[in-house]
Amino acid sequence: MKILFDNNATENNPVKELVQEFLDSVSTLEKQHDMPIIIFQDGVKGSYYIKCSLLATDAASLSDLDAKLDVSSKEGYRANRELLLGNETYLKMEADALQGREFNDIIVEYNTSYKASSSLKVWGGQHRISSISRGGKKPNRYHGFRIYFDLSKEQRTEVALISNTNIAVSNDMFDRMVEETIFGNALRTWCQQIGLLDPGEDFPDTGARSEKITVKKARSFIVNFYLAQKIGQKLKESELDKTVHEPYLTSTGVSIDPKYEEIMKKQQILADTDLVKAGERFAALNSAQYRAVTDPNGSVENRKAYRNKALVESVLCGWSYVAGLLQAHPARLENHYRIPKTSAKVFDPLNAEEMSKFKYDMDPPTYRGLGTRSALKDRQRIAQVFLAKSRENNVVIDKSFMNKAVSTVVGLLSLSKGYTK
């Protein structure tokens, strides 16, 4: 059978040889009918691919659902989202496969550098492949594939991203793929090192359904630490509490936040002992909050929003910002690092229930409480709570304390004419 290059594709002999190698290893519908195979080239990233049809049995035996973005990495972190095998849509898909439904535009990469026996690394159509494997091998129908060859890591990530833009894939998963492609495993390793991820654990596919730190939150922690560290070096201790502080929340999705990218190009986060210590102390706070709320003998309702209070974006950003700000003020830094004191009335360190009820007298009726939203106003308020806490070595974050901290922020913003609702 002939192998031809499309008019918009630059001829590439190594790619052609890989295509021939693949076609020699499997029986395609095109081979059965002696049809030519056309090699196409993507106009954006220059990736080469073919379109062909494979039998269900071949698709099932050759497909690898645990594809890796970085094929040189020995760590087996999953690049794709988790399969939702209990989802009603998936169950219908599997039932259709049993009845002979043919699926098309399944996107894979031919790669024998790891798991050579499963040479088709699946980037788009994981659920369709699972349906074929679990229920669609009888009848043994042909299914349509787009097969990529000789991909670089950047091209591989692009294929993974475009393969998932037509389904409900979270920004958390996009963040995870882009992070690994550009910066490798540094951020994930840092989170494992400080205790926010377990050893060998990856960032979640969808943060809203998880109780673990996401790529976005981990990035925000690091950006706030370094941005505030610079600010703290310029401020006298007497100026710390008289300054409007603006913790930063990184952007998310298919592009890298520019502030995060700039920092990662300059900093070695795994070797920065100050950053590592800050991360470890935050992880200790997160654990203490979780334990207090889940304690069966405790007085706090065991709600996800309460037990994961430290991981709320405004809380995490505010805490990290203050940790960076106080690097030049060691006495106050140690106070900040202390887990907030509890009492008979305040059973959990962050007093999550009272925070959720908190409302300043100038807040609109729709305000949901302190440390519940990610808006700048909430990040500013939480930062001031932690900054005020750093002035003493034993502090209970009760309603009175919150009110004083928020009053300070409101006053400073009013003086600076920067207050916005």
C-alpha positions in Angstrom: 0.0 0.0 0.0 1.2 3.5 -0.8 2.1 6.0 1.9 1.8 9.6 0.6 2.2 13.0 2.2 -0.6 15.5 2.1 0.0 18.7 0.0 0.2 20.7 3.2 2.7 18.3 4.9 6.5 18.5 4.6 7.9 15.2 3.6 9.7 13.5 6.5 11.5 10.2 6.0 11.7 9.2 9.7 8.0 9.8 10.1 7.3 7.8 7.0 9.3 4.9 8.4 7.4 5.0 11.7 4.1 5.0 9.8 5.3 2.0 7.8 6.5 0.2 11.0 3.0 0.8 12.5 1.2 -0.5 9.4 3.3 -3.6 9.3 2.3 -4.4 12.8 -1.5 -4.2 12.5 -4.2 -4.9 10.0 -6.1 -1.8 9.1 -9.2 -1.4 6.9 -7.1 0.6 4.4 -4.6 -2.3 4.1 -7.5 -4.7 3.5 -8.6 -2.7 0.5 -5.1 -1.6 -0.6 -6.0 2.1 0.0 -3.3 4.7 0.2 -2.4 6.1 3.6 -2.0 9.9 3.7 0.3 11.6 6.2 -1.1 14.9 7.4 0.8 17.7 9.3 -0.8 20.0 11.8 -0.6 23.7 10.8 0.1 25.0 14.3 2.7 22.6 15.9 3.8 20.7 12.9 2.7 17.3 14.3 2.4 14.4 11.8 -0.6 12.0 11.8 -2.6 9.6 9.7 -6.2 8.6 9.7 -7.1 5.0 9.5 -9.5 2.3 10.9 -8.6 -0.4 13.3 -10.4 -3.5 14.4 -11.8 -3.5 18.0 -9.6 -6.4 19.0 -6.5 -4.5 17.8 -7.6 -1.3 19.4 -8.2 -3.0 22.7 -4.9 -4.8 22.8 -2.7 -1.9 21.6 -4.2 1.0 23.5 -2.5 2.5 26.6 -4.8 4.7 28.7 -2.0 5.7 31.0 -0.1 7.8 28.5 2.7 10.1 29.7 3.5 13.6 28.6 7.2 13.2 29.4 8.3 9.8 28.0 11.7 10.2 29.5 10.4 10.4 33.1 10.4 7.2 35.1 7.5 8.4 37.2 4.2 7.0 36.0 1.9 9.9 36.6 -1.3 9.9 34.7 -1.6 12.6 32.1 -5.2 11.9 31.2 -8.3 12.4 33.3 -9.7 9.6 35.3 -12.2 7.3 33.6 -15.8 7.8 34.8 -17.0 4.3 34.4 -20.1 4.8 36.5 -21.3 7.8 34.5 -24.6 7.2 32.7 -23.3 8.6 29.5 -20.4 6.1 29.6 -22.6 3.2 30.4 -24.7 4.1 27.3 -21.5 4.2 25.3 -20.5 0.8 26.5 -23.9 -0.6 25.7 -23.7 0.9 22.2 -20.3 -0.8 21.7 -21.9 -4.2 22.5 -24.4 -3.6 19.8 -21.8 -2.8 17.2 -21.6 0.9 17.4 -18.5 2.2 15.5 -16.6 5.1 17.1 -14.5 7.6 15.2 -11.7 10.2 15.7 -10.1 8.4 18.6 -6.8 10.3 19.0 -3.6 8.3 19.8 0.1 8.5 19.5 2.2 5.6 18.2 5.0 5.3 20.7 7.0 2.2 21.6 9.5 3.9 23.9 7.6 2.6 26.9 5.0 -0.1 27.3 6.0 -1.2 23.8 3.2 -3.9 23.6 0.7 -1.1 24.1 2.0 1.2 21.4 -1.1 3.4 20.9 -1.0 6.0 23.7 -4.5 7.4 24.0 -4.9 11.2 24.2 -8.5 11.6 23.0 -11.3 9.1 23.3 -10.3 7.3 26.5 -13.9 6.4 27.3 -14.6 5.2 23.8 -11.5 3.0 24.0 -12.6 1.7 27.3 -16.0 0.9 25.9 -14.5 -1.0 23.0 -12.1 -2.9 25.3 -14.8 -3.8 27.9 -17.7 -4.5 25.6 -17.2 -3.9 21.9 -14.9 -6.7 20.7 -17.9 -8.8 19.7 -18.9 -7.9 17.0 -15.3 -7.0 15.9 -16.0 -3.7 14.1 -13.6 -1.2 12.6 -13.2 2.1 14.5 -11.7 5.4 13.2 -8.4 6.6 14.6 -6.2 9.6 14.2 -2.6 8.4 14.9 0.3 10.8 15.6 4.0 10.0 15.1 7.3 11.2 16.4 5.9 13.9 18.8 8.0 16.2 20.9 6.8 16.8 24.5 5.4 20.2 23.4 3.5 18.6 20.5 2.3 15.8 22.7 0.8 18.3 25.2 -0.8 20.2 22.3 -2.4 17.0 21.1 -3.6 16.2 24.6 -5.1 19.7 24.9 -6.9 19.8 21.6 -8.2 16.3 22.1 -10.1 17.4 25.1 -11.5 20.8 24.2 -14.8 19.4 23.0 -15.7 17.8 26.4 -16.1 18.9 29.9 -12.5 18.8 31.0 -11.5 21.1 33.9 -8.9 23.8 33.9 -7.2 21.8 36.7 -6.4 19.1 34.3 -5.2 21.5 31.6 -3.0 23.2 34.3 -1.6 19.8 35.2 -0.6 18.9 31.6 0.8 22.4 30.8 2.8 22.4 34.1 4.5 19.1 33.4 5.3 20.1 29.8 6.9 23.4 30.7 8.4 22.9 34.1 8.4 19.1 34.6 7.8 17.6 38.0 9.1 20.4 40.2 5.8 21.7 41.5 4.3 18.3 42.2 7.5 17.2 43.9 7.5 20.3 46.1 3.9 19.6 47.1 4.9 16.0 48.0 7.9 17.2 49.8 6.0 19.5 52.1 3.1 17.2 52.7 0.3 18.7 50.6 0.4 15.6 48.3 1.2 12.1 49.4 4.4 10.4 48.0 3.7 9.4 44.5 0.4 11.3 44.4 -0.6 13.6 41.5 -2.6 16.8 41.4 -6.3 16.1 41.0 -8.2 16.2 37.6 -10.9 18.4 39.1 -10.2 20.4 42.2 -13.9 21.0 43.0 -14.4 17.3 43.5 -11.1 16.7 45.4 -9.8 17.6 48.8 -6.2 18.1 47.6 -4.3 21.1 46.5 -4.5 21.9 42.7 -1.9 23.2 40.4 -3.5 26.6 40.4 -3.4 26.8 44.2 0.2 25.5 44.4 1.2 28.1 41.8 -0.6 30.8 43.8 1.2 29.8 47.0 4.6 30.1 45.4 3.9 33.4 43.6 2.5 35.0 46.7 5.5 33.9 48.8 8.0 35.4 46.4 6.1 38.6 45.5 5.5 39.4 49.2 9.1 38.5 50.1 10.3 41.4 48.0 7.7 43.8 49.6 8.6 42.7 53.1 12.3 43.4 52.6 11.5 47.1 51.9 9.1 47.6 54.8 10.0 48.4 58.3 8.1 46.4 60.9 6.1 49.6 61.8 5.0 49.8 58.2 3.7 46.2 57.8 0.3 46.9 59.3 -0.1 50.3 57.6 0.1 48.9 54.1 -2.6 47.7 51.7 -1.6 44.1 50.8 -2.9 42.4 47.6 -2.3 38.7 47.5 -2.2 37.3 44.0 -4.3 34.5 42.4 -2.7 32.9 39.4 -4.7 32.4 36.2 -5.6 28.9 35.0 -6.2 26.9 31.8 -4.1 26.4 28.7 -1.7 29.3 29.2 0.8 29.8 31.9 0.3 32.7 34.3 3.1 35.3 33.5 4.0 36.0 37.1 4.3 32.3 37.9 6.4 31.7 34.7 8.8 34.5 35.6 9.3 33.1 39.1 9.8 29.5 38.0 12.5 30.6 35.5 14.4 32.3 38.3 13.8 30.2 41.4 14.7 26.7 42.4 11.7 25.9 44.5 12.9 22.5 45.7 16.2 24.0 47.0 14.7 27.1 48.6 14.6 26.1 52.3 12.6 29.2 53.3 9.9 28.3 50.8 9.9 24.7 51.8 9.6 25.6 55.5 6.6 27.9 54.6 5.0 25.0 52.7 5.5 22.6 55.6 4.0 25.0 58.1 1.0 25.6 55.8 0.6 21.8 55.4 0.6 21.5 59.2 -2.2 24.1 59.4 -4.2 22.3 56.8 -3.8 19.0 58.6 -4.7 20.6 62.0 -7.8 22.1 60.5 -8.8 18.9 58.8 -8.3 16.8 62.0 -10.3 19.3 64.1 -13.3 19.3 61.8 -13.3 15.5 61.3 -12.9 14.8 65.1 -16.0 12.9 66.1 -15.8 14.5 69.5 -15.5 18.0 68.1 -18.1 20.7 68.0 -17.7 21.7 64.3 -20.0 20.3 61.6 -18.0 18.0 59.4 -18.4 19.9 56.1 -16.0 19.9 53.2 -15.8 23.7 53.2 -14.8 23.6 56.9 -12.3 20.8 56.9 -10.6 22.2 53.8 -10.7 25.8 54.9 -6.9 26.2 54.5 -7.2 25.3 50.9 -9.8 27.9 50.0 -8.0 30.2 47.5 -8.3 33.4 49.5 -7.1 31.6 52.7 -4.2 29.9 50.9 -3.1 33.1 49.1 -3.4 35.3 52.2 -1.4 32.9 54.3 1.3 32.4 51.7 1.5 36.2 51.1 2.1 36.9 54.8 4.6 34.1 55.0 6.6 35.8 52.3 6.1 39.3 53.7 7.5 38.3 57.1 10.7 36.5 55.9 12.5 39.7 56.8 10.7 39.9 60.2 11.6 36.6 61.9 9.8 37.2 65.2 6.5 37.8 63.6 7.1 35.1 61.1 7.3 32.5 63.9 4.0 33.8 65.2 2.5 33.4 61.8 3.8 29.9 61.5 2.1 28.9 64.8 -1.2 27.1 64.3 -3.9 29.4 65.7 -5.0 28.7 69.2 -8.3 27.0 69.9 -10.7 27.3 72.8 -13.9 25.7 74.1 -15.9 28.0 71.7 -13.4 27.8 68.8 -12.6 24.2 68.3 -10.9 24.4 64.9 -7.8 26.6 64.2 -9.4 28.7 61.4 -12.8 28.9 63.0 -14.4 28.0 59.7 -18.0 28.2 60.7 -17.6 31.6 62.2 -15.7 32.8 59.1 -18.5 31.6 56.9 -21.0 33.6 58.9 -18.8 36.7 59.2 -20.1 39.9 57.6 -18.7 43.4 58.1 -21.3 46.2 58.5 -20.4 47.7 55.1 -20.8 44.3 53.3 -23.7 43.8 50.9 -26.4 41.2 51.8 -24.9 38.8 49.2 -21.5 38.6 50.9 -20.9 34.9 51.7 -18.5 35.3 54.6 -14.8 35.6 55.2 -12.5 33.2 53.4 -15.1 31.7 51.1 -14.5 33.5 47.8 -11.3 34.1 45.8 -11.9 37.8 45.0 -9.2 40.4 45.8 -11.3 41.8 48.6 -11.4 38.4 50.4 -7.7 37.8 49.8 -6.9 41.2 51.3 -9.0 40.6 54.3 -7.6 37.1 55.0 -4.0 38.5 54.6 -4.8 41.1 57.3 -6.2 38.4 59.6 -2.9 36.5 59.4 -0.8 39.6 59.6 -2.7 40.7 62.7 -2.2 37.2 64.2 1.6 37.5 63.6 1.7 40.3 66.2 1.1 37.8 69.1 2.2 34.3 69.8 -1.1 33.0 71.0 -4.2 34.1 69.0 -7.7 32.7 68.8 -9.3 33.7 65.5 -12.7 34.6 66.9 -15.4 37.0 65.6 -13.9 39.9 67.5 -10.4 39.3 66.1 -11.8 39.0 62.5 -13.8 42.2 62.9 -10.7 44.2 64.0 -8.6 42.8 61.1 -11.3 43.5 58.5 -11.8 47.0 59.9 -8.1 47.7 59.4 -8.3 46.6 55.8 -11.4 48.7 55.1 -9.7 51.7 56.8 -6.5 51.4 54.8 -8.3 51.0 51.6 -10.5 54.0 52.3 -7.4 56.1 53.0 -5.7 54.9 49.8 -9.0 55.6 47.9 -8.7 52.0 46.6 -11.8 50.6 48.3 -14.1 48.7 45.9 -17.1 46.7 46.8 
